[in-house]
């Protein structure tokens, strides 16, 4: 099965709580929301996940950071 996560946009409704951070990159209990979404999809048996992002919104960095922290544990 496949899934598409839509993580593009400006996250204007999150202001002022997220500052300039995209809502998918906001961290909750040590992990970004996008990482939590990917993990939930994987646990549900989804094998292919496509993430649609805007340029320079920080989501790629959040995913990389979460993966590097996961490897340190």
Backbone as JSON, one array per atom type, in Angstrom:
{
  "sequence": "XXXXXXXXXXXXXXXXXXXXXXXXXXXXXXXXXXXXXXXXXXXXXXXXXXXXXXXXXXXXXXXXXXXXXXXXX",
  "N": [[0.84, -1.18, 0.0], [0.29, 2.34, -0.43], [0.92, 5.73, 0.63], [0.23, 9.24, 0.82], [1.58, 12.06, 2.24], [0.64, 15.27, 2.89], [2.5, 18.0, 3.27], [3.0, 20.6, 2.68], [2.86, 24.19, 2.34], [2.29, 27.17, 4.38], [1.9, 27.13, 7.12], [0.48, 29.06, 8.58], [-1.62, 29.17, 10.4], [-0.62, 28.15, 12.71], [0.83, 30.08, 13.92], [1.13, 32.12, 16.81], [2.61, 30.07, 17.9], [4.41, 28.27, 16.7], [6.37, 29.83, 15.64], [8.7, 30.39, 13.16], [8.74, 27.81, 12.3], [7.71, 25.03, 10.41], [4.58, 23.36, 10.72], [4.67, 20.56, 10.53], [7.25, 20.04, 11.25], [7.37, 20.66, 13.89], [8.26, 19.72, 17.15], [7.2, 17.13, 19.28], [7.24, 15.69, 22.29], [9.9, 14.83, 21.81], [10.02, 14.03, 19.11], [9.46, 14.95, 15.69], [6.34, 16.05, 14.26], [5.94, 15.11, 11.67], [7.58, 12.86, 11.58], [6.29, 11.26, 13.46], [3.91, 10.81, 12.08], [4.84, 9.34, 9.85], [5.85, 7.07, 11.17], [3.47, 6.04, 12.25], [2.09, 5.35, 9.92], [3.81, 3.39, 8.88], [3.59, 1.44, 10.89], [1.01, 0.68, 10.38], [1.22, -0.83, 8.17], [1.82, 0.38, 5.77], [3.88, 0.62, 3.0], [5.09, 2.3, 1.11], [5.72, 5.68, 1.2], [4.94, 8.89, 0.29], [6.01, 12.16, 0.59], [4.83, 15.33, 0.31], [6.26, 18.41, 0.04], [7.0, 21.91, 0.7], [9.49, 24.07, -0.72], [12.35, 24.6, 1.32], [11.11, 24.39, 3.92], [11.86, 23.09, 6.21], [11.17, 20.49, 6.82], [12.56, 18.29, 5.79], [14.95, 18.49, 7.22], [13.99, 18.04, 9.82], [13.17, 15.35, 9.65], [15.62, 14.1, 9.12], [17.05, 14.8, 11.44], [15.51, 13.46, 13.42], [15.95, 10.81, 12.63], [18.73, 10.58, 13.02], [18.9, 10.9, 15.8], [17.49, 8.67, 16.57], [19.22, 6.63, 15.89], [21.27, 7.02, 17.69], [20.32, 6.09, 20.09]],
  "CA": [[0.0, 0.0, 0.0], [0.98, 3.62, -0.51], [0.28, 6.88, 1.28], [0.78, 10.55, 0.51], [1.45, 13.04, 3.31], [0.72, 16.63, 2.38], [3.17, 18.82, 4.29], [3.38, 21.86, 2.05], [2.1, 25.32, 2.85], [3.0, 28.14, 5.2], [1.62, 26.92, 8.55], [0.11, 30.36, 9.14], [-2.56, 29.02, 11.52], [0.13, 27.74, 13.88], [1.41, 31.29, 14.51], [2.54, 32.39, 17.12], [3.18, 28.97, 18.66], [5.52, 27.61, 16.01], [7.36, 30.78, 15.12], [8.92, 30.18, 11.72], [8.83, 26.37, 12.09], [6.56, 24.41, 9.76], [3.87, 22.54, 11.71], [5.11, 19.17, 10.46], [8.57, 19.96, 11.87], [7.25, 20.94, 15.32], [8.6, 18.54, 17.94], [6.29, 16.77, 20.35], [7.83, 14.6, 23.06], [11.16, 14.36, 21.25], [9.96, 13.68, 17.68], [8.66, 15.87, 14.89], [5.02, 15.53, 13.9], [6.04, 14.36, 10.41], [8.14, 11.55, 11.92], [5.23, 10.5, 14.11], [2.98, 10.39, 11.02], [5.49, 8.28, 9.08], [5.88, 5.87, 12.01], [2.1, 5.49, 12.34], [1.78, 4.72, 8.64], [4.62, 2.16, 8.8], [2.98, 0.46, 11.8], [-0.26, 0.26, 9.78], [1.51, -1.68, 7.03], [2.09, 1.16, 4.56], [5.26, 0.39, 2.62], [5.62, 3.42, 0.33], [5.17, 6.94, 1.69], [5.37, 10.06, -0.46], [5.77, 13.38, 1.38], [4.82, 16.53, -0.53], [6.74, 19.53, 0.86], [7.37, 23.18, 0.08], [10.94, 24.3, -0.6], [12.92, 25.26, 2.5], [10.2, 24.5, 5.06], [12.46, 22.45, 7.37], [10.67, 19.14, 7.08], [13.65, 17.34, 5.53], [15.87, 18.58, 8.36], [13.35, 17.4, 10.97], [13.22, 13.91, 9.45], [17.02, 13.69, 9.26], [17.39, 14.93, 12.85], [14.86, 12.37, 14.14], [16.63, 9.55, 12.29], [20.04, 10.54, 13.65], [18.66, 10.69, 17.23], [17.04, 7.29, 16.71], [20.4, 5.77, 15.78], [22.1, 7.22, 18.88], [19.74, 5.41, 21.25]],
  "C": [[0.88, 1.24, 0.0], [0.2, 4.7, 0.22], [0.97, 8.15, 0.83], [0.51, 11.46, 1.7], [1.62, 14.42, 2.7], [1.28, 17.53, 3.47], [3.69, 20.12, 3.67], [2.56, 22.99, 2.67], [2.93, 26.16, 3.8], [2.81, 27.94, 6.69], [1.22, 28.21, 9.25], [-0.84, 30.23, 10.34], [-1.88, 28.57, 12.81], [0.74, 28.95, 14.61], [0.59, 31.71, 15.72], [3.25, 31.23, 17.79], [4.4, 28.33, 18.0], [6.59, 28.54, 15.52], [7.5, 30.61, 13.62], [9.07, 28.7, 11.38], [7.56, 25.85, 11.43], [5.9, 23.46, 10.75], [4.3, 21.08, 11.67], [6.47, 18.97, 11.11], [8.54, 20.27, 13.37], [7.48, 19.64, 16.09], [7.61, 18.37, 19.09], [6.88, 15.54, 21.04], [9.03, 13.96, 22.35], [11.17, 14.01, 19.78], [9.11, 14.71, 16.95], [7.33, 15.22, 14.54], [5.07, 14.71, 12.61], [6.6, 12.96, 10.67], [7.09, 10.68, 12.58], [4.22, 9.98, 13.08], [3.56, 9.24, 10.21], [5.51, 6.99, 9.89], [4.5, 5.22, 12.11], [1.71, 4.78, 11.04], [2.54, 3.4, 8.5], [4.0, 1.07, 9.68], [1.66, -0.07, 11.25], [-0.05, -0.59, 8.53], [1.75, -0.93, 5.73], [3.57, 1.03, 4.23], [5.88, 1.57, 1.88], [4.92, 4.7, 0.77], [5.79, 8.08, 0.87], [5.02, 11.28, 0.37], [5.91, 14.58, 0.46], [5.18, 17.71, 0.37], [6.94, 20.78, 0.02], [8.89, 23.33, 0.18], [11.29, 25.02, 0.7], [11.94, 25.4, 3.67], [10.69, 23.74, 6.29], [12.02, 21.03, 7.64], [11.77, 18.1, 6.84], [14.62, 17.32, 6.7], [15.29, 17.89, 9.59], [13.41, 15.88, 10.85], [14.64, 13.38, 9.66], [17.44, 13.74, 10.73], [16.78, 13.8, 13.68], [15.55, 11.04, 13.87], [17.99, 9.46, 12.96], [19.91, 10.33, 15.16], [18.26, 9.24, 17.49], [18.23, 6.34, 16.69], [21.3, 5.88, 16.99], [21.61, 6.41, 20.07], [20.12, 3.96, 21.27]]
}
